[in-house]
């Protein structure tokens, strides 16, 4: 469906033609694709084989039959065509034109567009999906409202991450503090995902708004992943390295999937967020203490390989032990020489100082 929506995005020639048809108070039925599978269920009509233009589409829509376009909508192949999809194909539509459009889209894998003169709407069908196009102004309003909400959640997220860093240094983290980071992170990523189809429909007109969205979600998914790795309960299995999670079967991935299944209301319930981390009902008490493994803070060290971060965490099994470790202790970790060990000590010391200053300034 994304490709079909891209073809009818505001500013595209096809969208201009469809809007001209609506302004002329006419209906139309378009099939975007002229391969053998399409032609096999077409009959009659005229061979056009002309370059597409909005004006030509408007004139051809005066005829009752369907219009067949090339797959890229750059050429008009046929006009006034009678479509004959299998009548046994199920459809939820009632109007003749819309029933035909949905059956065509379900029968062959091409986009089918129906323009309703009576309703004043443009509907795109692809396989079993249906999408009613909205005016660009309305889409802009929806995105702007969503971005305003995301801005507020991003502020909450950034403050919660700063607070969590200081609490991790002080070894006073609770379930509530972890939830304060994961809740806005999950909401930000969900809303961003809901906006993706709107940006596809907006096309180039949504480019600047899409850049704003990119700034608001930047780094959120990474921090969420690291926080889950830090606090995932050992009962869910040993926390494997990043590579082990790529197949989607690792404990971190399962925990993230559990968070994704929570409703917006459940995300505000600290116990349910704790349960997604594998904590028992007692352990998920909002005021229960938690100890980070140290992934997130170590990943903030500049030019430090991910593999070494994993080895350090596995060796010391806890952020406080890592922070108390001497240079010699750190050198015992495979691949960590004296220079690396000193950079870890000095880097964590700087992060500790900066985190506490940010929290209490």
Secondary structure, 3 states (H helix, E strand, C coil): CHHHHHHCCCCCHHHHHHHHHHHCCCCEEEEECCCHHHHCCEECCEEEEEECCHHHHHHHCCCCCEEEECCCCCEEEEEEEEECCCCCCCCCCCCHHHHHHHHHHHHCCCEEEEEECCCCEEEEEECCEEEECCCHHHHHHHHHHHHHHHHHHHHHHHHHHHHHHHHHHHCCCEHHHHHHHHHHHHHHHHHHHHHHHHHHHHHHHHHHHHHHHHHHHCCHHHHHHHHHHHHCCHHHCCCCCHHHHCCCCCHHHHHHHHHHHCCHHHHCCHHHHHHHCCCCCCCCCCCCECCCCCHHHHHCCCCCCHHHHHHHHHHHCCHHHHHHCCHHHHHCCCCCCHHHHHHHHHHHHHHHHHHHHHHHC
